[in-house]
Amino acid sequence: MILMQTLNRRSVLKAIGLTAGATAVGTSAEATTVKEITFSPNPHYISIAQPITAIVLGAGNRGNVYGRYAVAYPNDVKMVGVAEPNEFRNERFSKTHGIEANHRFTTWEDVFKVPKFADAIIISTPDTLHYGPALQALKMGYHVLLEKPISPSMQECLEILAAAKKSKSIIAVCHVLRYTAYFRKLKELCASGDLGEMISINHLEGIEHVHMAHSYVRGNWHESKKTNPIILAKSCHDLDIMRWIANKPAKTVSAYGNLKWFKAENAPAGSTERCVEGCKVERECPFSAIKVYYEQKKRIHVLDVPEDPALQGPAILERLKTSNYGRCVYKMNNDQPDHYTSIYQFDKGVLATFGLEAFTGWEARKTRVMFSMGEIEGDNDLIRVTDFRTKEVTIWKASAQKEFNNSGHGGGDHGLMQNFVQAVSQNNPALLTSTIEASIESHLMGFMAEESRKNGRSMEIKIG
């Protein structure tokens, strides 16, 4: 059901948050229509007689995201097993979900040494540990929910695809953006044909400067050789969305980018190896680990500290003395680019540019899609549609489905889980929105972009 109302220009400016000094796009329109994005329940989804059962491999951040869905929707899924070498995380996950001692494992390999005891395997291990468990899970007849990126190796991606085709199991990849109300509406509007022929796409991902420092300078993905290049580790979501919107195969890519700022030569005078070692510029540094983790308590889930406030502060400080999260961002052994631009040529002449930027004050995606008869602009919240012929502007206000408001990625995390649960419970892979086949294609776009960036030449995008 769509709630619609026509507003005058003053009300529209207020609705989209534009101040008196801001510039409004399309202000020549006599009237602007504002619509709220809502979606009716999927008619193919059914009530589940009993919850599916799942084993989580990797009880870190993403494993707990899917675990929280089981807590919120116990009639949909029950977590019955976990594999996690970190004792703190293993204990926490097991306690939350009431997992029996004989179904708690230290490594993913241990899970496959016992007979099959669940419907599905959720693979949220580090990127380099996706390939082995994916093949074993498919071999044993488990359905699979596979965290992105599929693998750091294109060859391994293709082998997982081949195994999936031979298996009768359902396998989905965690491209969660496809399940948000915002991107579902963006896809629907682009596919409608109402604005004529698609000409080009411009897509920008702002990582946000603190997130960049946390994940790709200090964090698990700071060395591309040991994990994944940032174009895949961070932006395979975006490549997937671009391919989904274009609805055509990408043919070639040219990419550019480098590590410009987070390196030793840019370290301020007076800085120390760690923020807690008396750094003279720590108070003015936007990347201060003391500010981010100890004072603001941001992203502390990676530190594995107690939830008790009385114990948390000292535990955080101790972790800043011993882990990478306390190190100076200018003195890490990181190699990920902090700015990255790629240009994709899709079939039928559709051109797409993608920018990945670390130095933004916001964490979001912004998209423009140009058509022969109009333009669509989106900022992760509002979608503005301009029709060149009528001069009419339609603004869509995005909101996640009500029950998924507390879910990450704008409701996409829990939307993905609901989709996977339905596909497994009905044993119907056609219900999946994010398939292994589609994901392989967008992953190849990332692999070829990285080849182009390193080699300084345009690369063909072709499987095989």
RAQUI-V97556 format. One record per residue. N is the residue number from 1. RES is the residue in one small letter. PHI is phi in degrees with one decimal (none if undefined). PSI is psi in degrees with one decimal (none if undefined). D_LAST is the distance of its C-alpha to the last C-alpha in whole Angstrom. Layout:
# RAQUI-V97556
n=N res=RES phi=PHI psi=PSI d_last=D_LAST
n=N res=RES phi=PHI psi=PSI d_last=D_LAST
This chain:
# RAQUI-V97556
n=1 res=m phi=none psi=134.7 d_last=45
n=2 res=i phi=-114.0 psi=125.7 d_last=45
n=3 res=l phi=-91.6 psi=125.3 d_last=48
n=4 res=m phi=-132.3 psi=141.5 d_last=48
n=5 res=q phi=-149.9 psi=148.8 d_last=51
n=6 res=t phi=-100.5 psi=129.2 d_last=52
n=7 res=l phi=-119.3 psi=155.4 d_last=53
n=8 res=n phi=-77.9 psi=173.7 d_last=55
n=9 res=r phi=-62.9 psi=-38.5 d_last=53
n=10 res=r phi=-61.8 psi=-43.3 d_last=55
n=11 res=s phi=-67.8 psi=-36.8 d_last=54
n=12 res=v phi=-64.0 psi=-45.7 d_last=50
n=13 res=l phi=-58.5 psi=-39.6 d_last=51
n=14 res=k phi=-66.1 psi=-41.2 d_last=52
n=15 res=a phi=-65.7 psi=-34.4 d_last=49
n=16 res=i phi=-97.2 psi=6.3 d_last=46
n=17 res=g phi=78.7 psi=22.7 d_last=48
n=18 res=l phi=-88.7 psi=130.0 d_last=49
n=19 res=t phi=-86.4 psi=176.2 d_last=52
n=20 res=a phi=-61.4 psi=-29.9 d_last=55
n=21 res=g phi=-88.0 psi=-4.8 d_last=53
n=22 res=a phi=-83.1 psi=162.0 d_last=49
n=23 res=t phi=-102.6 psi=126.3 d_last=48
n=24 res=a phi=-94.6 psi=134.8 d_last=47
n=25 res=v phi=-83.9 psi=134.3 d_last=44
n=26 res=g phi=75.0 psi=32.4 d_last=45
n=27 res=t phi=-75.0 psi=-2.9 d_last=49
n=28 res=s phi=-77.6 psi=-10.2 d_last=50
n=29 res=a phi=-66.8 psi=139.4 d_last=49
n=30 res=e phi=-69.8 psi=-34.5 d_last=53
n=31 res=a phi=-147.0 psi=146.7 d_last=51
n=32 res=t phi=-119.2 psi=132.8 d_last=48
n=33 res=t phi=-99.0 psi=131.3 d_last=47
n=34 res=v phi=-110.5 psi=128.6 d_last=46
n=35 res=k phi=-126.8 psi=143.4 d_last=45
n=36 res=e phi=-92.0 psi=132.8 d_last=44
n=37 res=i phi=-81.8 psi=117.1 d_last=40
n=38 res=t phi=-138.0 psi=154.0 d_last=41
n=39 res=f phi=-129.4 psi=138.8 d_last=39
n=40 res=s phi=-71.4 psi=154.2 d_last=40
n=41 res=p phi=-56.7 psi=145.5 d_last=39
n=42 res=n phi=-62.2 psi=120.3 d_last=36
n=43 res=p phi=-65.2 psi=-16.3 d_last=38
n=44 res=h phi=-87.8 psi=-8.8 d_last=35
n=45 res=y phi=-81.8 psi=141.2 d_last=36
n=46 res=i phi=-126.8 psi=162.2 d_last=39
n=47 res=s phi=-68.7 psi=136.4 d_last=42
n=48 res=i phi=-94.4 psi=129.3 d_last=40
n=49 res=a phi=-65.9 psi=-40.3 d_last=43
n=50 res=q phi=-148.5 psi=151.6 d_last=42
n=51 res=p phi=-66.4 psi=147.1 d_last=40
n=52 res=i phi=-72.0 psi=158.7 d_last=36
n=53 res=t phi=-110.9 psi=145.9 d_last=36
n=54 res=a phi=-143.2 psi=152.3 d_last=34
n=55 res=i phi=-115.7 psi=129.9 d_last=33
n=56 res=v phi=-99.3 psi=123.8 d_last=32
n=57 res=l phi=-101.4 psi=104.6 d_last=31
n=58 res=g phi=102.6 psi=98.8 d_last=32
n=59 res=a phi=-100.8 psi=42.7 d_last=35
n=60 res=g phi=-87.7 psi=-147.2 d_last=34
n=61 res=n phi=-58.3 psi=-54.7 d_last=34
n=62 res=r phi=-69.8 psi=-36.9 d_last=32
n=63 res=g phi=-60.2 psi=-38.2 d_last=33
n=64 res=n phi=-75.5 psi=-26.5 d_last=36
n=65 res=v phi=-59.6 psi=-47.5 d_last=35
n=66 res=y phi=-74.1 psi=-28.8 d_last=34
n=67 res=g phi=-64.2 psi=-37.9 d_last=37
n=68 res=r phi=-65.4 psi=-29.0 d_last=39
n=69 res=y phi=-63.4 psi=-40.8 d_last=38
n=70 res=a phi=-64.0 psi=-35.2 d_last=39
n=71 res=v phi=-69.1 psi=-42.1 d_last=42
n=72 res=a phi=-74.4 psi=-30.8 d_last=43
n=73 res=y phi=-130.4 psi=68.6 d_last=42
n=74 res=p phi=-63.8 psi=-18.8 d_last=43
n=75 res=n phi=-79.2 psi=-11.6 d_last=43
n=76 res=d phi=-93.5 psi=-47.0 d_last=39
n=77 res=v phi=-150.0 psi=144.7 d_last=38
n=78 res=k phi=-125.7 psi=127.2 d_last=39
n=79 res=m phi=-81.1 psi=119.7 d_last=38
n=80 res=v phi=-116.8 psi=-1.6 d_last=39
n=81 res=g phi=-158.3 psi=155.9 d_last=37
n=82 res=v phi=-148.6 psi=143.4 d_last=36
n=83 res=a phi=-124.7 psi=119.0 d_last=34
n=84 res=e phi=-159.5 psi=118.2 d_last=35
n=85 res=p phi=-71.8 psi=-24.4 d_last=37
n=86 res=n phi=-76.2 psi=114.0 d_last=39
n=87 res=e phi=-60.7 psi=-39.2 d_last=42
n=88 res=f phi=-60.2 psi=-47.7 d_last=43
n=89 res=r phi=-70.1 psi=-39.0 d_last=40
n=90 res=n phi=-61.3 psi=-46.8 d_last=40
n=91 res=e phi=-64.1 psi=-44.3 d_last=44
n=92 res=r phi=-61.9 psi=-47.5 d_last=44
n=93 res=f phi=-64.7 psi=-44.4 d_last=41
n=94 res=s phi=-62.9 psi=-40.7 d_last=43
n=95 res=k phi=-66.6 psi=-42.3 d_last=46
n=96 res=t phi=-60.5 psi=-39.3 d_last=45
n=97 res=h phi=-106.8 psi=4.3 d_last=43
n=98 res=g phi=61.8 psi=42.8 d_last=46
n=99 res=i phi=-80.9 psi=132.6 d_last=43
n=100 res=e phi=-66.3 psi=150.5 d_last=45
n=101 res=a phi=-57.7 psi=-37.1 d_last=45
n=102 res=n phi=-76.1 psi=-4.3 d_last=43
n=103 res=h phi=-113.8 psi=19.2 d_last=40
n=104 res=r phi=-106.3 psi=124.4 d_last=40
n=105 res=f phi=-126.8 psi=154.2 d_last=38
n=106 res=t phi=-84.2 psi=-42.5 d_last=37
n=107 res=t phi=-122.9 psi=161.1 d_last=33
n=108 res=w phi=-65.2 psi=-31.8 d_last=30
n=109 res=e phi=-60.5 psi=-34.0 d_last=30
n=110 res=d phi=-62.9 psi=-31.8 d_last=34
n=111 res=v phi=-60.8 psi=-37.6 d_last=33
n=112 res=f phi=-89.9 psi=5.8 d_last=31
n=113 res=k phi=-89.8 psi=-6.6 d_last=34
n=114 res=v phi=-117.2 psi=159.6 d_last=36
n=115 res=p phi=-59.6 psi=153.8 d_last=36
n=116 res=k phi=-55.2 psi=128.1 d_last=34
n=117 res=f phi=-133.8 psi=18.5 d_last=37
n=118 res=a phi=-152.8 psi=169.4 d_last=35
n=119 res=d phi=-78.6 psi=-38.4 d_last=33
n=120 res=a phi=-138.6 psi=155.1 d_last=30
n=121 res=i phi=-114.1 psi=129.2 d_last=29
n=122 res=i phi=-105.0 psi=115.2 d_last=28
n=123 res=i phi=-98.5 psi=103.9 d_last=26
n=124 res=s phi=-127.0 psi=34.7 d_last=28
n=125 res=t phi=-74.8 psi=170.3 d_last=28
n=126 res=p phi=-54.6 psi=154.7 d_last=27
n=127 res=d phi=-51.0 psi=-39.2 d_last=23
n=128 res=t phi=-75.3 psi=-6.5 d_last=22
n=129 res=l phi=-115.7 psi=36.1 d_last=24
n=130 res=h phi=-94.0 psi=-37.7 d_last=22
n=131 res=y phi=-61.2 psi=-54.5 d_last=19
n=132 res=g phi=-58.2 psi=-54.9 d_last=22
n=133 res=p phi=-64.3 psi=-31.8 d_last=24
n=134 res=a phi=-63.7 psi=-46.4 d_last=21
n=135 res=l phi=-65.1 psi=-42.2 d_last=20
n=136 res=q phi=-66.2 psi=-41.1 d_last=24
n=137 res=a phi=-62.9 psi=-43.9 d_last=25
n=138 res=l phi=-65.5 psi=-39.0 d_last=23
n=139 res=k phi=-62.6 psi=-36.5 d_last=24
n=140 res=m phi=-88.9 psi=-0.2 d_last=28
n=141 res=g phi=88.6 psi=14.2 d_last=27
n=142 res=y phi=-77.3 psi=144.9 d_last=28
n=143 res=h phi=-75.1 psi=153.2 d_last=27
n=144 res=v phi=-131.2 psi=130.7 d_last=25
n=145 res=l phi=-111.3 psi=113.9 d_last=25
n=146 res=l phi=-111.4 psi=119.0 d_last=23
n=147 res=e phi=-64.4 psi=147.9 d_last=24
n=148 res=k phi=-84.7 psi=159.3 d_last=21
n=149 res=p phi=-64.8 psi=154.5 d_last=19
n=150 res=i phi=-58.6 psi=-46.5 d_last=18
n=151 res=s phi=-165.6 psi=154.8 d_last=17
n=152 res=p phi=-72.3 psi=-8.4 d_last=17
n=153 res=s phi=-115.6 psi=128.5 d_last=14
n=154 res=m phi=-64.2 psi=-35.9 d_last=10
n=155 res=q phi=-63.3 psi=-42.1 d_last=10
n=156 res=e phi=-65.1 psi=-37.9 d_last=13
n=157 res=c phi=-57.8 psi=-45.5 d_last=12
n=158 res=l phi=-67.5 psi=-34.9 d_last=9
n=159 res=e phi=-69.7 psi=-36.2 d_last=12
n=160 res=i phi=-65.3 psi=-40.7 d_last=15
n=161 res=l phi=-60.8 psi=-45.3 d_last=13
n=162 res=a phi=-62.4 psi=-42.1 d_last=13
n=163 res=a phi=-65.1 psi=-37.9 d_last=16
n=164 res=a phi=-64.5 psi=-38.6 d_last=17
n=165 res=k phi=-67.6 psi=-32.9 d_last=16
n=166 res=k phi=-77.8 psi=-25.3 d_last=18
n=167 res=s phi=-85.0 psi=158.6 d_last=21
n=168 res=k phi=-93.8 psi=4.2 d_last=24
n=169 res=s phi=-79.7 psi=155.6 d_last=24
n=170 res=i phi=-89.7 psi=133.1 d_last=24
n=171 res=i phi=-132.7 psi=126.6 d_last=22
n=172 res=a phi=-123.9 psi=148.5 d_last=22
n=173 res=v phi=-107.0 psi=142.9 d_last=21
n=174 res=c phi=-80.4 psi=58.8 d_last=24
n=175 res=h phi=-86.2 psi=80.5 d_last=23
n=176 res=v phi=-68.6 psi=-21.2 d_last=27
n=177 res=l phi=-63.7 psi=-28.5 d_last=28
n=178 res=r phi=-61.5 psi=-18.5 d_last=27
n=179 res=y phi=-102.1 psi=5.0 d_last=30
n=180 res=t phi=-85.5 psi=151.3 d_last=32
n=181 res=a phi=-61.6 psi=-38.7 d_last=35
n=182 res=y phi=-61.2 psi=-54.4 d_last=34
n=183 res=f phi=-73.0 psi=-27.9 d_last=30
n=184 res=r phi=-63.7 psi=-42.4 d_last=31
n=185 res=k phi=-69.1 psi=-41.0 d_last=34
n=186 res=l phi=-58.7 psi=-44.7 d_last=31
n=187 res=k phi=-61.8 psi=-44.5 d_last=29
n=188 res=e phi=-61.2 psi=-43.6 d_last=31
n=189 res=l phi=-66.9 psi=-39.6 d_last=33
n=190 res=c phi=-69.4 psi=-31.9 d_last=30
n=191 res=a phi=-84.3 psi=-10.2 d_last=29
n=192 res=s phi=-68.9 psi=-28.6 d_last=32
n=193 res=g phi=79.8 psi=3.6 d_last=32
n=194 res=d phi=-67.2 psi=-22.7 d_last=36
n=195 res=l phi=-107.5 psi=17.5 d_last=35
n=196 res=g phi=85.9 psi=-148.5 d_last=34
n=197 res=e phi=-82.1 psi=135.1 d_last=30
n=198 res=m phi=-70.4 psi=132.3 d_last=28
n=199 res=i phi=-106.2 psi=-51.1 d_last=28
n=200 res=s phi=-158.1 psi=164.1 d_last=27
n=201 res=i phi=-130.5 psi=136.2 d_last=27
n=202 res=n phi=-125.7 psi=116.8 d_last=28
n=203 res=h phi=-128.0 psi=132.9 d_last=28
n=204 res=l phi=-128.3 psi=130.1 d_last=29
n=205 res=e phi=-111.7 psi=117.1 d_last=29
n=206 res=g phi=-91.5 psi=112.1 d_last=33
n=207 res=i phi=-69.8 psi=-36.1 d_last=32
n=208 res=e phi=87.7 psi=129.8 d_last=36
n=209 res=h phi=-58.8 psi=-37.6 d_last=37
n=210 res=v phi=-73.0 psi=-38.0 d_last=39
n=211 res=h phi=-62.7 psi=-41.2 d_last=36
n=212 res=m phi=-59.3 psi=-47.2 d_last=34
n=213 res=a phi=-63.3 psi=-39.2 d_last=36
n=214 res=h phi=-67.7 psi=-50.5 d_last=36
n=215 res=s phi=-92.6 psi=-35.7 d_last=32
n=216 res=y phi=-116.9 psi=2.0 d_last=31
n=217 res=v phi=-115.9 psi=-51.1 d_last=34
n=218 res=r phi=-94.8 psi=-31.0 d_last=36
n=219 res=g phi=-83.0 psi=-165.2 d_last=33
n=220 res=n phi=-60.8 psi=-23.8 d_last=31
n=221 res=w phi=-107.0 psi=24.4 d_last=28
n=222 res=h phi=-74.9 psi=-20.2 d_last=30
n=223 res=e phi=-115.6 psi=111.1 d_last=28
n=224 res=s phi=-62.0 psi=-33.8 d_last=24
n=225 res=k phi=-66.6 psi=-26.5 d_last=23
n=226 res=k phi=-97.4 psi=-9.5 d_last=25
n=227 res=t phi=-132.6 psi=-97.9 d_last=23
n=228 res=n phi=-149.7 psi=149.8 d_last=21
n=229 res=p phi=-62.3 psi=149.8 d_last=21
n=230 res=i phi=-59.6 psi=-29.1 d_last=24
n=231 res=i phi=-61.3 psi=-26.8 d_last=21
n=232 res=l phi=-98.7 psi=-45.6 d_last=20
n=233 res=a phi=-60.3 psi=-39.6 d_last=23
n=234 res=k phi=-103.2 psi=-38.5 d_last=25
n=235 res=s phi=-112.2 psi=11.3 d_last=23
n=236 res=c phi=-65.2 psi=-24.0 d_last=20
n=237 res=h phi=-56.0 psi=-47.4 d_last=23
n=238 res=d phi=-70.7 psi=-38.5 d_last=23
n=239 res=l phi=-62.8 psi=-40.0 d_last=20
n=240 res=d phi=-62.2 psi=-43.7 d_last=20
n=241 res=i phi=-65.1 psi=-42.2 d_last=23
n=242 res=m phi=-62.5 psi=-44.1 d_last=22
n=243 res=r phi=-64.2 psi=-39.3 d_last=19
n=244 res=w phi=-63.7 psi=-43.9 d_last=21
n=245 res=i phi=-70.5 psi=-44.6 d_last=24
n=246 res=a phi=-64.6 psi=-34.0 d_last=22
n=247 res=n phi=56.7 psi=32.6 d_last=21
n=248 res=k phi=-146.3 psi=153.1 d_last=18
n=249 res=p phi=-71.3 psi=144.0 d_last=14
n=250 res=a phi=-81.2 psi=137.6 d_last=15
n=251 res=k phi=-102.6 psi=-44.0 d_last=13
n=252 res=t phi=-142.2 psi=161.6 d_last=15
n=253 res=v phi=-145.1 psi=143.3 d_last=17
n=254 res=s phi=-126.6 psi=129.8 d_last=20
n=255 res=a phi=-133.4 psi=149.9 d_last=21
n=256 res=y phi=-142.9 psi=144.8 d_last=24
n=257 res=g phi=163.5 psi=160.0 d_last=27
n=258 res=n phi=-162.3 psi=173.1 d_last=28
n=259 res=l phi=-90.4 psi=107.8 d_last=31
n=260 res=k phi=-102.3 psi=-38.6 d_last=34
n=261 res=w phi=-109.5 psi=-43.4 d_last=37
n=262 res=f phi=-82.1 psi=71.2 d_last=37
n=263 res=k phi=-150.2 psi=163.8 d_last=37
n=264 res=a phi=-56.7 psi=-37.1 d_last=41
n=265 res=e phi=-64.7 psi=-17.0 d_last=42
n=266 res=n phi=-100.3 psi=4.6 d_last=42
n=267 res=a phi=-65.4 psi=129.0 d_last=44
n=268 res=p phi=-66.4 psi=151.4 d_last=48
n=269 res=a phi=-61.1 psi=135.1 d_last=51
n=270 res=g phi=93.1 psi=-4.0 d_last=52
n=271 res=s phi=-76.5 psi=152.4 d_last=49
n=272 res=t phi=-117.6 psi=172.4 d_last=49
n=273 res=e phi=-62.7 psi=-33.4 d_last=46
n=274 res=r phi=-128.1 psi=149.3 d_last=46
n=275 res=c phi=-65.6 psi=-24.0 d_last=48
n=276 res=v phi=-91.8 psi=9.1 d_last=50
n=277 res=e phi=-103.3 psi=31.2 d_last=52
n=278 res=g phi=81.3 psi=28.2 d_last=54
n=279 res=c phi=-56.0 psi=128.5 d_last=52
n=280 res=k phi=-76.4 psi=-15.5 d_last=54
n=281 res=v phi=-113.5 psi=9.5 d_last=52
n=282 res=e phi=-57.7 psi=-39.3 d_last=50
n=283 res=r phi=-67.3 psi=-26.1 d_last=52
n=284 res=e phi=-101.9 psi=-2.7 d_last=51
n=285 res=c phi=-83.5 psi=125.4 d_last=47
n=286 res=p phi=-68.7 psi=-12.8 d_last=45
n=287 res=f phi=-105.1 psi=10.6 d_last=43
n=288 res=s phi=-52.9 psi=122.6 d_last=46
n=289 res=a phi=-66.8 psi=-30.9 d_last=45
n=290 res=i phi=-64.3 psi=-44.8 d_last=48
n=291 res=k phi=-64.2 psi=-51.7 d_last=48
n=292 res=v phi=-66.3 psi=-51.4 d_last=45
n=293 res=y phi=-92.5 psi=-46.2 d_last=45
n=294 res=y phi=-80.2 psi=-46.3 d_last=49
n=295 res=e phi=-85.2 psi=-47.1 d_last=51
n=296 res=q phi=-90.3 psi=-13.1 d_last=48
n=297 res=k phi=57.4 psi=35.4 d_last=47
n=298 res=k phi=-88.3 psi=140.1 d_last=43
n=299 res=r phi=55.8 psi=30.3 d_last=40
n=300 res=i phi=-80.2 psi=-2.5 d_last=42
n=301 res=h phi=-60.1 psi=-27.0 d_last=40
n=302 res=v phi=-74.0 psi=-15.7 d_last=38
n=303 res=l phi=-87.7 psi=-10.2 d_last=42
n=304 res=d phi=53.7 psi=54.8 d_last=43
n=305 res=v phi=-106.7 psi=158.0 d_last=46
n=306 res=p phi=-62.1 psi=153.9 d_last=49
n=307 res=e phi=-80.3 psi=-21.1 d_last=49
n=308 res=d phi=-62.6 psi=117.6 d_last=53
n=309 res=p phi=-55.5 psi=-32.9 d_last=54
n=310 res=a phi=-67.5 psi=-29.7 d_last=57
n=311 res=l phi=-97.3 psi=-19.9 d_last=54
n=312 res=q phi=-67.6 psi=-46.9 d_last=51
n=313 res=g phi=-56.6 psi=-55.2 d_last=52
n=314 res=p phi=-59.3 psi=-35.8 d_last=53
n=315 res=a phi=-66.8 psi=-39.3 d_last=50
n=316 res=i phi=-63.3 psi=-47.0 d_last=48
n=317 res=l phi=-59.9 psi=-38.7 d_last=50
n=318 res=e phi=-64.5 psi=-40.2 d_last=49
n=319 res=r phi=-67.5 psi=-32.9 d_last=46
n=320 res=l phi=-70.3 psi=-20.4 d_last=46
n=321 res=k phi=-83.5 psi=-19.0 d_last=48
n=322 res=t phi=-122.9 psi=-19.8 d_last=45
n=323 res=s phi=-108.3 psi=168.4 d_last=41
n=324 res=n phi=-61.7 psi=-23.9 d_last=39
n=325 res=y phi=-69.2 psi=-11.6 d_last=40
n=326 res=g phi=-100.7 psi=-0.5 d_last=44
n=327 res=r phi=-82.1 psi=154.6 d_last=42
n=328 res=c phi=-65.9 psi=134.7 d_last=43
n=329 res=v phi=-67.2 psi=-17.0 d_last=40
n=330 res=y phi=-91.5 psi=-4.5 d_last=40
n=331 res=k phi=-128.0 psi=28.3 d_last=40
n=332 res=m phi=-92.2 psi=167.9 d_last=37
n=333 res=n phi=-97.5 psi=47.0 d_last=34
n=334 res=n phi=-87.2 psi=153.9 d_last=32
n=335 res=d phi=-137.6 psi=4.9 d_last=29
n=336 res=q phi=-75.4 psi=134.9 d_last=28
n=337 res=p phi=-58.3 psi=143.5 d_last=28
n=338 res=d phi=-102.2 psi=1.9 d_last=31
n=339 res=h phi=-153.3 psi=142.6 d_last=30
n=340 res=y phi=-155.1 psi=126.6 d_last=26
n=341 res=t phi=-127.6 psi=133.3 d_last=25
n=342 res=s phi=-133.6 psi=148.2 d_last=22
n=343 res=i phi=-123.2 psi=122.8 d_last=22
n=344 res=y phi=-112.6 psi=134.4 d_last=19
n=345 res=q phi=-103.4 psi=112.9 d_last=19
n=346 res=f phi=-90.9 psi=167.5 d_last=18
n=347 res=d phi=-59.5 psi=156.1 d_last=18
n=348 res=k phi=64.9 psi=22.9 d_last=22
n=349 res=g phi=79.3 psi=8.3 d_last=23
n=350 res=v phi=-76.8 psi=124.0 d_last=23
n=351 res=l phi=-106.0 psi=136.8 d_last=23
n=352 res=a phi=-132.1 psi=134.7 d_last=23
n=353 res=t phi=-112.7 psi=139.2 d_last=25
n=354 res=f phi=-129.2 psi=127.5 d_last=25
n=355 res=g phi=-116.4 psi=132.8 d_last=27
n=356 res=l phi=-116.6 psi=117.2 d_last=28
n=357 res=e phi=-127.1 psi=127.0 d_last=31
n=358 res=a phi=-79.8 psi=-33.7 d_last=33
n=359 res=f phi=-94.4 psi=69.5 d_last=37
n=360 res=t phi=-126.8 psi=156.0 d_last=38
n=361 res=g phi=-91.8 psi=5.2 d_last=40
n=362 res=w phi=-134.7 psi=155.7 d_last=39
n=363 res=e phi=-120.3 psi=99.4 d_last=36
n=364 res=a phi=-168.3 psi=175.9 d_last=34
n=365 res=r phi=-114.4 psi=141.7 d_last=31
n=366 res=k phi=-127.3 psi=132.9 d_last=33
n=367 res=t phi=-134.4 psi=137.6 d_last=31
n=368 res=r phi=-126.5 psi=133.1 d_last=32
n=369 res=v phi=-124.7 psi=122.4 d_last=30
n=370 res=m phi=-101.2 psi=134.8 d_last=32
n=371 res=f phi=-123.8 psi=168.6 d_last=32
n=372 res=s phi=-66.4 psi=-24.8 d_last=34
n=373 res=m phi=-124.0 psi=16.8 d_last=37
n=374 res=g phi=172.9 psi=-173.8 d_last=37
n=375 res=e phi=-145.8 psi=145.1 d_last=36
n=376 res=i phi=-122.8 psi=127.6 d_last=35
n=377 res=e phi=-123.1 psi=136.9 d_last=35
n=378 res=g phi=-139.7 psi=149.1 d_last=35
n=379 res=d phi=-129.3 psi=26.5 d_last=36
n=380 res=n phi=82.2 psi=-3.6 d_last=35
n=381 res=d phi=-136.4 psi=-55.3 d_last=38
n=382 res=l phi=-104.5 psi=144.9 d_last=39
n=383 res=i phi=-121.8 psi=123.2 d_last=38
n=384 res=r phi=-110.1 psi=123.2 d_last=39
n=385 res=v phi=-111.7 psi=122.8 d_last=39
n=386 res=t phi=-115.4 psi=124.9 d_last=40
n=387 res=d phi=-99.4 psi=116.0 d_last=41
n=388 res=f phi=-64.5 psi=-29.4 d_last=42
n=389 res=r phi=-75.4 psi=-44.1 d_last=44
n=390 res=t phi=-97.6 psi=-11.8 d_last=46
n=391 res=k phi=65.2 psi=14.3 d_last=46
n=392 res=e phi=-82.8 psi=143.7 d_last=46
n=393 res=v phi=-120.4 psi=130.6 d_last=44
n=394 res=t phi=-118.9 psi=128.2 d_last=43
n=395 res=i phi=-111.7 psi=125.4 d_last=43
n=396 res=w phi=-104.5 psi=126.2 d_last=41
n=397 res=k phi=-98.6 psi=116.8 d_last=42
n=398 res=a phi=-83.4 psi=146.6 d_last=39
n=399 res=s phi=-152.9 psi=142.9 d_last=40
n=400 res=a phi=-70.8 psi=159.1 d_last=39
n=401 res=q phi=-55.0 psi=141.2 d_last=40
n=402 res=k phi=-52.5 psi=-43.7 d_last=43
n=403 res=e phi=-71.7 psi=-11.2 d_last=42
n=404 res=f phi=-109.5 psi=12.7 d_last=39
n=405 res=n phi=-58.9 psi=-32.5 d_last=41
n=406 res=n phi=-88.1 psi=2.6 d_last=41
n=407 res=s phi=-85.4 psi=150.7 d_last=38
n=408 res=g phi=-71.0 psi=170.0 d_last=36
n=409 res=h phi=54.7 psi=43.8 d_last=33
n=410 res=g phi=62.2 psi=32.0 d_last=36
n=411 res=g phi=93.8 psi=-6.7 d_last=36
n=412 res=g phi=-68.5 psi=-33.2 d_last=32
n=413 res=d phi=-60.5 psi=-48.8 d_last=32
n=414 res=h phi=-78.2 psi=-28.2 d_last=34
n=415 res=g phi=-62.9 psi=-39.9 d_last=33
n=416 res=l phi=-61.6 psi=-46.9 d_last=30
n=417 res=m phi=-61.9 psi=-42.6 d_last=32
n=418 res=q phi=-60.1 psi=-42.6 d_last=34
n=419 res=n phi=-63.9 psi=-44.5 d_last=30
n=420 res=f phi=-64.8 psi=-43.2 d_last=29
n=421 res=v phi=-59.3 psi=-43.9 d_last=32
n=422 res=q phi=-64.8 psi=-43.1 d_last=33
n=423 res=a phi=-62.4 psi=-41.6 d_last=29
n=424 res=v phi=-71.0 psi=-46.0 d_last=30
n=425 res=s phi=-64.5 psi=-32.3 d_last=34
n=426 res=q phi=-95.2 psi=-3.0 d_last=33
n=427 res=n phi=50.3 psi=50.3 d_last=30
n=428 res=n phi=-134.2 psi=94.9 d_last=28
n=429 res=p phi=-63.9 psi=-18.0 d_last=25
n=430 res=a phi=-65.2 psi=-17.3 d_last=25
n=431 res=l phi=-77.5 psi=-16.3 d_last=28
n=432 res=l phi=-67.4 psi=139.2 d_last=25
n=433 res=t phi=-91.6 psi=-36.3 d_last=25
n=434 res=s phi=-110.6 psi=98.9 d_last=22
n=435 res=t phi=-97.8 psi=161.1 d_last=19
n=436 res=i phi=-65.1 psi=-36.1 d_last=16
n=437 res=e phi=-63.5 psi=-46.9 d_last=14
n=438 res=a phi=-65.2 psi=-38.1 d_last=15
n=439 res=s phi=-67.7 psi=-37.3 d_last=16
n=440 res=i phi=-59.6 psi=-41.7 d_last=12
n=441 res=e phi=-65.0 psi=-44.3 d_last=12
n=442 res=s phi=-72.4 psi=-30.2 d_last=15
n=443 res=h phi=-62.9 psi=-42.0 d_last=14
n=444 res=l phi=-60.2 psi=-36.2 d_last=11
n=445 res=m phi=-58.1 psi=-38.9 d_last=13
n=446 res=g phi=-72.3 psi=-44.1 d_last=16
n=447 res=f phi=-59.3 psi=-42.6 d_last=13
n=448 res=m phi=-72.7 psi=-31.3 d_last=13
n=449 res=a phi=-63.3 psi=-42.2 d_last=17
n=450 res=e phi=-66.4 psi=-38.3 d_last=18
n=451 res=e phi=-61.8 psi=-42.0 d_last=16
n=452 res=s phi=-64.1 psi=-44.2 d_last=18
n=453 res=r phi=-61.3 psi=-41.7 d_last=21
n=454 res=k phi=-75.7 psi=-35.8 d_last=21
n=455 res=n phi=-94.9 psi=-13.5 d_last=20
n=456 res=g phi=71.7 psi=30.6 d_last=22
n=457 res=r phi=-147.5 psi=158.9 d_last=20
n=458 res=s phi=-67.5 psi=142.4 d_last=18
n=459 res=m phi=-121.4 psi=141.7 d_last=14
n=460 res=e phi=-78.4 psi=142.2 d_last=11
n=461 res=i phi=-108.0 psi=104.6 d_last=10
n=462 res=k phi=-154.9 psi=128.4 d_last=6
n=463 res=i phi=-80.4 psi=129.5 d_last=4
n=464 res=g phi=92.7 psi=none d_last=0
